[in-house]
Amino acid sequence: MSSVIEVSESNFRSTVVESEKPVLVDFWAEWCGPCKKLGPIVEEIAQELGDSVVVASVDVDAERTLGAMFQIMSIPSLLVFSKGSKVEELVGLRPKAEIVAKLEKYL
């Protein structure tokens, strides 16, 4: 059982890029209504799949450089990384089953 890891510019490489496991990164902001609805879903995924994936979270207001680096234009945005590369992108509020299905392709 795992929890969501807060990611910043300083630990992005070690947490996401260098991870041996697939990584789900949630780009969000405090003021974003759909982000607040997605948050508990992301937490559930972290708890259920935490042994086989890394689930990370980026506050785009606090980490503007990371948002710009991945061209985050709409939030929430979920990016899936595998072997250090971005392999999937989901924009907007998505059902848990769809997010899990994207992750499972890389397990």
C-alpha positions in Angstrom: 0.0 0.0 0.0 1.4 3.3 -1.1 0.5 7.0 -1.1 0.9 9.7 -3.6 4.3 11.3 -3.7 4.5 15.1 -4.0 7.0 15.8 -6.8 9.0 19.0 -7.4 11.6 20.0 -9.9 14.3 18.8 -7.4 13.0 15.2 -7.1 11.3 14.7 -10.5 14.2 12.9 -12.1 14.8 10.5 -9.2 11.1 9.8 -8.6 9.8 9.7 -12.1 12.5 9.4 -14.8 14.7 6.9 -12.9 11.9 4.8 -11.6 12.0 1.1 -12.3 8.2 1.0 -12.1 5.6 2.7 -14.3 4.8 6.2 -12.9 1.5 8.0 -12.9 1.9 11.8 -12.5 -1.1 13.9 -11.7 -0.7 17.6 -12.7 -3.2 19.7 -10.7 -3.9 23.0 -8.9 -5.7 23.8 -5.7 -8.3 26.1 -7.4 -9.2 23.4 -10.0 -12.6 21.8 -9.4 -12.1 18.7 -11.6 -8.6 18.3 -9.9 -10.3 18.0 -6.5 -12.6 15.3 -7.8 -9.7 13.4 -9.4 -7.5 13.6 -6.3 -9.3 10.8 -4.3 -9.3 8.6 -7.4 -5.5 9.1 -7.7 -5.2 8.2 -4.0 -7.2 5.0 -4.5 -5.0 4.0 -7.4 -1.9 4.6 -5.3 -3.2 2.5 -2.5 -4.4 -0.3 -4.8 -1.4 -0.5 -7.2 1.2 1.1 -5.0 3.5 -2.0 -5.0 3.7 -2.1 -8.8 3.5 1.6 -9.8 4.6 5.0 -8.5 1.9 7.6 -8.2 3.1 11.2 -8.1 1.5 14.6 -7.9 2.7 18.0 -9.3 1.0 21.3 -8.2 1.4 23.3 -11.4 1.1 26.6 -9.5 4.1 25.7 -7.3 6.0 23.9 -10.1 5.5 26.0 -13.2 8.7 24.7 -14.8 7.5 21.1 -14.7 4.1 22.1 -16.1 5.9 24.0 -19.0 8.3 21.1 -19.6 5.5 18.8 -20.3 3.3 21.4 -22.0 0.5 21.1 -19.6 -2.2 23.3 -21.0 -5.3 21.9 -19.2 -5.6 20.4 -15.8 -6.0 17.9 -14.5 -3.6 16.1 -16.7 -2.3 12.6 -16.0 0.9 11.5 -17.6 2.1 7.9 -17.5 5.9 7.3 -17.7 7.6 4.0 -18.4 11.3 3.5 -18.5 11.8 7.3 -18.1 9.7 8.3 -21.0 6.2 9.7 -21.3 4.0 7.0 -22.9 0.4 8.1 -22.1 -1.5 11.3 -21.5 -5.0 11.8 -20.1 -6.5 15.3 -19.9 -9.5 16.1 -17.8 -11.4 14.2 -15.2 -11.3 10.5 -16.2 -12.9 7.4 -14.6 -10.6 5.2 -12.4 -11.0 2.2 -14.7 -9.6 4.2 -17.7 -6.6 5.4 -15.7 -5.8 1.9 -14.4 -6.2 0.4 -17.9 -3.6 2.9 -19.2 -1.2 2.0 -16.3 -1.7 -1.8 -16.6 -0.3 -1.7 -20.2 3.2 -1.0 -18.7 3.2 -3.4 -15.7 
